[in-house]
């Protein structure tokens, strides 16, 4: 049997944003070609929050994961 071994550089990895609470929203519906694009979106949306101003009970927490 002749099988090709794929290296990480050959894989077409995509990333997605997930909510820590497991719910879905408009951010979790998107897929990104690279981690940086997902991170940049979250940074754009949440970078203006200051730790001293934040009411942590009202913040939705996200993570970026590989989309397999």
C-alpha positions as CSV (number, residue, x, y, z in Angstrom):
1,X,0.0,0.0,0.0
2,X,1.4,3.4,-1.0
3,X,0.3,6.1,1.5
4,X,1.6,9.7,1.6
5,X,2.6,11.1,4.9
6,X,1.3,14.6,5.4
7,X,3.4,17.2,7.3
8,X,1.9,20.0,9.4
9,X,3.0,22.5,6.8
10,X,0.9,20.7,4.1
11,X,-2.3,20.7,6.1
12,X,-4.9,23.4,5.5
13,X,-5.6,24.3,9.1
14,X,-8.4,26.7,10.0
15,X,-9.3,28.2,13.3
16,X,-12.5,29.1,15.0
17,X,-13.6,31.1,18.0
18,X,-15.5,29.3,20.7
19,X,-17.3,30.6,23.7
20,X,-16.1,29.2,27.1
21,X,-19.8,28.7,28.1
22,X,-20.4,26.5,25.1
23,X,-23.0,28.8,23.5
24,X,-23.0,30.0,19.9
25,X,-23.1,33.5,18.5
26,X,-22.0,35.5,15.5
27,X,-18.3,35.1,16.4
28,X,-18.5,31.3,16.8
29,X,-20.1,31.0,13.4
30,X,-16.9,32.2,11.7
31,X,-13.9,30.3,10.5
32,X,-10.4,31.8,10.1
33,X,-7.5,30.8,7.8
34,X,-5.0,31.6,10.6
35,X,-4.9,32.1,14.3
36,X,-3.8,35.7,13.9
37,X,-7.0,36.7,12.1
38,X,-9.2,35.3,14.9
39,X,-7.0,36.9,17.6
40,X,-7.1,40.3,15.8
41,X,-11.0,40.2,15.7
42,X,-11.2,39.4,19.5
43,X,-8.6,42.1,20.2
44,X,-10.6,44.7,18.1
45,X,-13.8,43.9,20.0
46,X,-12.4,43.7,23.5
47,X,-9.2,45.8,23.6
48,X,-11.0,48.8,25.0
49,X,-11.9,47.0,28.2
50,X,-9.8,48.0,31.1
51,X,-9.4,45.6,34.0
52,X,-10.4,48.3,36.5
53,X,-13.5,49.1,34.5
54,X,-14.6,45.6,33.7
55,X,-17.6,43.9,35.4
56,X,-16.3,40.4,34.9
57,X,-19.8,38.9,35.4
58,X,-21.0,40.5,32.2
59,X,-18.1,39.5,29.9
60,X,-18.4,36.6,27.5
61,X,-15.1,34.7,27.4
62,X,-13.8,33.2,24.2
63,X,-11.0,30.9,23.1
64,X,-9.4,30.2,19.7
65,X,-9.1,26.5,18.7
66,X,-8.1,24.6,15.6
67,X,-11.1,23.8,13.4
68,X,-10.6,20.1,12.6
